Amino acid sequence: MKDPNIYKLLTPGPLTTSLEVREAMLIDRCTWDDDYKEMTQEIRRSLLKLAHAGSKKYTAVLMQGSGTFGVESVLSSIPSKDDTVLVLVNGAYSERMITIMEREGVAHERLDFAWDEVPDAGKLGEYLDAHPEVTFVSMVHSETTSGILNDIESVGREVKKRSLKLVVDAMSSFGAVDIDVPEIGIDFLISSANKCIQGVPGFSFIIARRALLEASKGNARTLSLDLYDQYETMERDGGKWRFTSPTHVVAAFCAALHGLKEEGGVKARFSRYEENEEALRKGMKDLGFKPFIKRKHQGPIITTFLYPEGVKIDFKDMHSYLKRHGYVIYPGKLTKADSFRLGNIGEIYEEDVKNILWLFKKYLGKINEKA
Ligand SMILES: *Cc1c(COP(=O)(O)O)cnc(C)c1O
């Protein structure tokens, strides 16, 4: 069968999904049927396994909405009035954590790092020693803003040394970068359906330390994002969501988890993404596009490129040229430099990387002709 994709997405979610994932959405399901609820339970069990977390100490809770809803759910319903959350900021998604807590009235502080540098555990340690009011540390793992992969292990050690709690937005890494949640000491990890597990958009999920989640009862600032309430319903009613759940998205996610297993699991997916990233970065560099992140901090998910010096490129024009030829690219999100991004995730393979590099070369040739 011909691939029904009109174009492929080189974007970090929604991303290009498999035919199996899309086919799973052809059935309309009922939210209180046992077979549907069992899908939710299977997803919850699979997510814990991916996180290396046992079901005694940890649980997985699904939450309607995009990834941000999951982050907001954790930050607005876990900390109590006595808690203070320190955010390690080095990109737009960690900045968003600050915005969430401003809106929700959660006490928070920030520690800023350059957007092309990973948060430094030594600086964090010094900060924590000087700020005993901090009870939670919150950070992003793969900062999709730039493509940098932050070091959650070294941060985790500083946090655990002081018996504080750790929140990690692993939206664009979970499922492709192996994360041992208990080993690192993550208390709440957030990710979503449409990133590296390669489902479609519609819900986020949280891997949570059970005791802390249970202790948060009554802390939520909102009704619909109350993480404890959602957990309580899912536990009590064997996979029932509190309010209408995205049934098609849930079925698609189940298929996506099977696809991840078939591919060979997290390690195999990591290798494919990393090979995509390396080939793209090298090919783009040869064409004159400079990667924004140094190689040692570059993650396998998405790469930010700066335009070749002296060449005037209109992003919209380049975007529509590439789209006409089968690939959609992503605008930049840096505040200081003109850039664009290429995602390496989803159903993207060596062949696609070759195609896209060839297209960029042709596009540059066209511009040079005009100039
Ligand atoms: C995708 C993403 C989010 C969530 O974004 P939504 O648009 O709400 O899905 C949050 N953090 C990171 C690092 C992401 O990549």
The ligand as an ORCA input file, in Angstrom:
! r2SCAN-3c Opt
* xyz 0 1
  C       6.192     19.466     23.380
  C       6.755     19.925     24.649
  C       5.935     20.392     25.700
  C       4.442     20.465     25.590
  O       3.989     21.232     24.567
  P       2.482     21.110     24.112
  O       2.412     22.020     22.933
  O       1.632     21.559     25.231
  O       2.234     19.663     23.790
  C       6.525     20.710     26.900
  N       7.852     20.627     27.078
  C       8.666     20.196     26.098
  C      10.135     20.088     26.374
  C       8.147     19.839     24.843
  O       8.969     19.413     23.889
*
